[in-house]
Every structure is written in structure tokens, then in C-alpha cells.
Amino acid sequence: MYVKKFEDLNKSDIPIAGGKGANLGELTQAGIPVPPGFVVTAQTYEKFMVETGINDQVLSILDKIDINDTKALQAASEEIKAIINETPIPEDMVLIITEAYNQLCQRCDEDDVEVAIRSSATAEDLPEASFAGQQDTYLYVSGNDSVLEYLRKCWASLFEARAIFYREENNFEHSKVLIAVVVQKMANADKAGVMFTVNPSTGEDIALIEGSWGLGEAVVSGDVTPDNYQVAKKDNDIINVAVSDKKVMYVNDENETSVKVDVPEDMRNERVLSDEELIELTEMGKKVQNHYGEPMDTEWAFEKGELFLLQARPITTLGDAVEDAGEVSSETGDVLVRGLGASPGMASGNVKIILDIAELDKIEDGDIMVTTMTTPDMVPAMKRSSGIVTDEGGVTCHASIISRELGIPCVVGTGDATTVLEENTSVTIDGKKGLVFEGLSEITKEEVQVTGSVEAAPIITVTEVKANVSMPEAAAKAAATGADGVGLLRTEHLMLTAGVHPGKFIADGREDELIDTIAENVMIVADEFYPKPVWYRTLDAPTDEFITLEGGENEPIEHNPMLGWRGIRRELDQPEILKCEFKAIKKLHEKGYTNIGIMVPLSQSPEELKQAKALCSEIGLEPHKDVEFGMMVEIPAAALTIEDYIAVGIDFVSLGTNDLTQYTLAVDRNNEYVAKHYSEEHPAVMKLIEMTIKKCVEAGVKCSICGQAGSVPRIVEKLVGFGITSVSSNTDAIAEVRKTVARAEQKIILDAARQRLE
């Protein structure tokens, strides 16, 4: 059979239809919206090569080439492609292919329907192989003669230099790799891009979506740095929106071809996808992943508001994605450029700037390739590199995909690496955080020894279960539990460890030392959990704790320090200390630790929150834009007026139930005479908690708990019922809390189901 309609294919038909064709058939049969089309089978290509007598001629040329000789490889490729393009297609094939195209025209109710003609190699899209960008695609093709012309060009593209090199390197026999060709109605996209159903670099269970204006070719090729979106699949929470400057797009021009044009000025920095479209895409991604039973790499397009899926294939690089390739020593130099972390790991080497394919020969083993964007022809040189840096592209572009497959670090979308970095200078790149540092650095691989018997529970919950961390030394153990982040990182212990009052640092002119002390300790925790969130609570030490530090002799004597000069009220009286904390977080943010959030403690008035945010902006760290900014709810006044705080602007709140309980019940939790009256389950305390959670849920503000109540199963069940976003508990309680959360969520689902049946 020379052709097969999508409706007649499924994922088992790779030997007939290649990876793309088989998956388009599978998607069509699964009811996913896919533009209609057909596949010219791999057997048609094979018969063409054999019956016309050119197969032996091509294999003879391949036998003689040295794939590491770039010029010889290119010459052989051009010779083979010319042979195929100049050989007429047998008449019986022409008749059947033409008839299939005419039927597609009738189905679409168009005389000469515009189609995309896409290659689909039979070894493509296998779990152990990735042929990204190796064969060609032709867009806006119409008419019988053009379809036949570009069909032959697709066949010839099986012998592009990059494809020959890849097959040789991966031990695919040239004679065993056939090529099918997809002929599919064009989706004339207003916006398009790529969606991974998990993070391809980290394996994190999110939908990672990249999109730009016009056709998806701009995203896949890396011609544009697309918008980057991350959506939590478990609840469709949009957790990251990064809008890029999208300079170019591909559109259909007057000659019915695809052309690259400048994006109109008013659209360049406009967000491509709305929240509603992101959720629609995420839901489709979940449906596709559930259908295939594994994480998928998909291409999508919106045409006049209607969503189409153009391709789906298994993600081929997750086996390598979960392992961290080490860390950089503390002697790393300044950050030279920033971009997107596209392939995790660390690498050091000499910069080689590639602005033309003719320059590839200057890449030697261990160099850092720096280019505007990689192309499939660059794969041989990429393999010699220790790392890749590009000006353009997102985490789904060619450079990203190939780097992940090769297992080398990659930073994309820097904007200006080819002009900022200098030829033959030494740099170190962090492919996880998207940073390029000055100088060479020793890359170390550290094994974390976790004491005790804590194990990560293989339980998936919608409500996140996080860890409370007091000391950097405890971060590794907390992270090993599989916690979803840190809901409370206490600052006080960082200060107490230094043994010096923060005010003394400043009084002695050692502000930088204080900033470094905070930054270095917070970095240990942020590193262990990256990219999971770490919520840093600013200083909340009562005067009786600070009085013992060097320089603490001037601390006031308070009759009840728990009700005294502490938390944000003290820090606003001593703003230089608070600004040092903000400067430390800014320093970490500039190093790529974008997973740190700031929360202020013990606030009784929204005005305090406003003043804290103003101080943060003053040092150049913008709340909500550069860093998530939230607050503790430990005072009844804060709980009772939470809507006023929401109006001022907060990204999250965390219920500090230890203090909230003592302030609600007038019980000093450090006083043994009244300890028996202390209870987080008192109705008044629970009402304040419920009120806070429900107001936050209503406003779309994340809400957590970090007090002792977060480790009590019967309270956790109630919190889940109220709609809390996350529960942060002590490390030793995380496994049990996760089980409790899972049971509570299941009970809610079961109760809802029973009510529907009644």
C-alpha cells in the first residue's frame, strides 16, 4: 500500500508510517484534534529506491565517507540528494499519491488544499532514539505537482549530512532506516509551540509549554526565544509565566509559502497564551500522556481560537535528566550572561563562537560552543563540545533537545552571548540554572549521605507536603524525604550560628559579611531543593535570644519577649538589617536561585507589609516580579483582616499556628503553668485558620501552614478540607503527613461521589 490515511494508523505502525505518521494516526484514533492527512509509506520510498536502481548507488557512496570529515560528509550528502531529486517517481506511485491528495482536498472542501509535507523516519521517535530536526519539513505546499516535488525532497532529506552522521554514531544501518512522508492539512496558526508533559530537564510533573506568534517553526528551530510557561498538572495551577521578546515569526505570505517576518512592535513583548489557553493545553497534554502511558513531547497550534495537536512523541531524554552533573566550586567568577537552563549539568571550557556553519571545525573536544542557535548540521561539533550556549531559543528548541540527548549542559535564550562572551576565554556554564560564569571551575560531584531511615513516599497528592528547615545542615535530610519544597526556612538559626548580633555587623562596617553569611547558608538549602520553592522567613528572634550574641549586650530587657520587639515590627525599626536580608536573597537570585520566596513574620497591619515591600524594591529586588513575596499569619489581627493584606498584594501566606494559638488563647507557650491550656484545636484557633485559608483560596493566593499543627494528622485532615495549598511539617513527620493528606483528599472525593449518588 503506497498511502495510508491517519484514521488507518496507530502507534504500532512505525515500520509503515515512521514515528510522526504513526503517532498522528494514534492521536486521530484517540479523538485528539489533529488536522487531517495521509502518509506516503516507508515501503513506497523503499520501492522507489530499488525499482529506479539508485539504492546501490547511494549505499556505495555512504560506504566510502568518513563522517568526521565535515567537508567530505557534506559533499557526499549533496551528491546523494541530487540523485534522488533527479530520479522520476514511477507512474503507478504518482497515480495513487495524487488520488490521496485529491481526496484530502475534497474532505477539506478546497480545490488545492495547503499541506505540510513532513518527513517521518522509521527509526524516529523511538524511546531510545531522537531524530530531532534531521529530516526536512515543507509548509504551505499545494497542487499535485508541488506535492510530488516536495515528497521527493523529503525522501532526499534522509541523507542530510546531520542525518548520516547521527545514524553512524548510533549504529543505525542506513539500509534499515526508511522514510515515510506525512502529508497533512496546514494549521494556519496564529500562535504555536511545543509542550512537554513533564519537565524534560528535571522530570518534574508539570506541563512545560513554550509558545510564540505564527507557526511553530520559529520555536522548534530556535529562531525565537518563546514565552515559557509552567503549569502544575495536578491542579492546573499556573506556576510560572516568562514573557520573552519575540522578534520574528513565520507566516504564510502572498506566494503561499512560509516566510520569516518581524513581529509587530506591539506584539513582541505581549503574552502569547492566556490562562484559559494554558489550562486547555495542559488538559490536552494530560489526556495524551494518559493515553500513551508515558511523558510526551508535543507540538501544538491555535488557529482562530481552535487548538490542534500537530505531533506527539515520547520524551527520549528523561533517563539522563534526573541526575545532577555536579556543582561548581565557590571560586566561580562573575555571571557573564543569563538564559534558560535547558540541559542540566555543569561544564567548563574555552569559548568558541560559531556564527557560520563553516566555522564548526574550530570546535575541539571540551570547548563551549556559543552560537545564535544550533542547527541539525552542527550536531557533530556539538558532540565534541562540553557545553552549549545560544542567543535564541527556549527549552524545547533544537539546541535544548539535542544537548539533553547528548547529556551535555546547555543554556539557551541568553539574548547576547555571541557578543558578550569573547573567543577563547574560559567560562563555566550551569545548564540547570541557565548561567554562564567567568573562568574555569573545578566541577565536583558530592554524594549526600542521609542518616536515619527516612524514605521518599511514592504518594502523589494535590496538596503539597513541604519541610520546615531551621539549619542548612538539615537540608539534605529534608530534601531526601521527597518534600515538595521548604515551607519555612528560619533565619534566626543562621544568625545564631554566626554568634554575632546582626546589628554589630552593620555597626562595624561589615555589612557585606552579614549579607554573605545569610546568602551562603540559604544557598545550601535552595540548592538541595532547586527548583522546588524555598520560603525564607525574615528575622524573627525575640530579644532574649539575641542578648546572648556578641554585640547583643544592648538588647532591651522585656518582661515578655514573645509579645515584644520581634518580627517585622522590629525589622522596620532597624531597616538596615532587613535590607541586608533582601540583598542576600537578591544575590542568590542573580546566581540563578529563582526558587526562593520571602515571607515576613508577625505582621499586625497591611501597612507593615507595604513598608517591607518598599524596602525590598529599594535594594533592587522587585516583589512579585523577581521574587515571590508573602507573609506569616501568626496574629489574630492578621487572620481577621487577611483580605486587606490580599488587597495590598501577597503571593502566599503561611499559618504559624504556634504563635497564633498562644496569641488567641493568651497562653504563653513557654510557661509550664499554663501549658495545659495550649491547644491548636481550640475552636477559636480553628476558625481563624479556616477563615484565612478560605479567603486565600477565593483570592487565588497560595496558603500553607508551618506550625506544629501541620504535623498533627487530625488537624491536617481539616486543613485539606478547607482547601489549603500546602502543609509544611518537621522532616521526621513528612512521610506520615503525606499519607494523611492523601487520605483526606481521597475522603473528599469519595464524599462528593456519594452526594452525587444520593
Protein Blocks (a to p, Z undefined) as FASTA:
>chain_A
ZZdcfklgcfklmmmnommlmmmmmmmmnopacdddddddfklmmmmmmmnopmmmmmmm
mmmpcfklmklmmmmmmmmmmmmmmpccdfklmmmmmmmmmmmmmmnopabdcddddddd
fkgoiakbccehkaccdehiecjklmmmmmmmmmmmmmgfklmmmmmmnopafklmccdd
ddddddddfbdcdddfbdfknopacddddddehjfklmmnopaccddddddfklopafbd
cddddfbdcdddfkopacdddddfklmmgcfbdfklmmmmmmmmmmmmmmnopacddddd
deehiacdfbdcddfklmmmmpcgbdcdfkbccdfbdcddfbgcdddddddddfbfklmm
mpcghiacddfbdcfklmmmmmmpmbdcdfbdcfkbmklmmmmmnopacdehkopmmmmp
cghiacdddfknopacehjddddddddddehjbdcdfbdcfbdcddddfbfklmmmmmmn
opabjfbdcfklmmmmnopafklmmmnopmmmmmmmmmmmmmmmmmmmoccdcddddddd
dfklmmmpghilmpccdfblmlmcghjllmmmmmmlmmmmmmmmmmmmmnopakbccdde
hiabfklmmmmmmmmmmnopaghklpccddddfbfklmmmmmmmmmnopabdcddfklmm
mmmnopafkbmklmmmgcfkbmklmmmmmmmmmmmmmnopacddfbfklmgmklmmmmmm
nopabdcddfklmmmmmmmmmmmmmmmmmmmmmmmmZZ
